[in-house]
Amino acid sequence: MPADALVLMLLIGIVFGGVAAVVLRGRKTVFVVNILLGIIGASLGAFFPLLVGQANVVDVSTPSYLLRALGGSFVLVLIASLFRSAKPGD
């Protein structure tokens, strides 16, 4: 995978994790966790065809890997936000 494709995938994870942290209005630790989850989700999404055995390499010649990265970060941050408990007294 070329370095520019890897950087784009990581930037998608960072941006989406940061946006999710702001939207969910979490504490500072939740902000960092959402960014990490965004990066992990973007990586899982971009490499999804490799994980399920559909491809031998990630095809970066089309923007579909970026869409998979966006979808992966969205799904992982969403799942994590569903399992977080609400603060007592809210």
N, C-alpha and C positions, 0 to 999 in steps of 0.2 A: 504494500500500500504506500503510495507516495506521501511525502511529508505534508504537502498542502491539503490533501484529502483528510489526513489524520487531524490536522489542526482545525479544519472546518468542522469535523465531527465533534471534537472536544469543545469548540466554541458554541456549537448548538447545545451541548449538554450544560455548559456553564450558564449560558444566557437563559435557557429554559428553566434550569434549576433556580436561578436568581429571580426570574419572573414569578415562578410558582411560590417562592418564599415570600415575596412581597404580596402577592394575591392572598395567600393563606395567612398573612400577618402573624407569622410565628416569632418566637424568640430568636436571639442571635445564633444559638446552637442549631435551631431548626433551619436557619438560613444556610449555614455551612453544610448541614446534612442534605438539604435539598439540592445544593450545587453538586455535591458528591453523587447523589442519586441520579441527577440529570446526566452527569458524565458517564456513570455506569450504564444507565438506560440507553444513552446514545450509542455507546460501544456495543451493547447487546443488540440493539436494533440494526446497526450498520452491519454487524457480522451475523445477523440472523440466518441468511442463506447458508453460511458455513456451518452454523450450529445444528441446523436441521438436515444437513447433507444435500442441499439442492445445488450447491456450487463448490468449486475447489478454491476459488479466489473471490475477493470482493471486487465487483465491477465498478470502478470509479469513473468510467467514461460517460455514464449517465447520472443524472441527479437523483436517481432512485435510492441510492445509499443514504443521501442526506434526508430524504423523506422517511426512510426507515429509522434513521438516527433520531429525528424529531419525534416520530411515533413511539420509539422505545423509551426516550426520556419522558415523554408525556405519560405513558402507561406506568412506568416505575414510580414516578413522583405521585401520580394519582393513587396508586395502590398503597404507597407509604402513608399518604395523607388520610386514607380511609382507616388505617390501623392506629393512628395517633389518637391518644385519649384527649378529651377536652380538659381544659384547666378547671379545677373545682371552683365553683362560684360564678361561672360564666353562664 
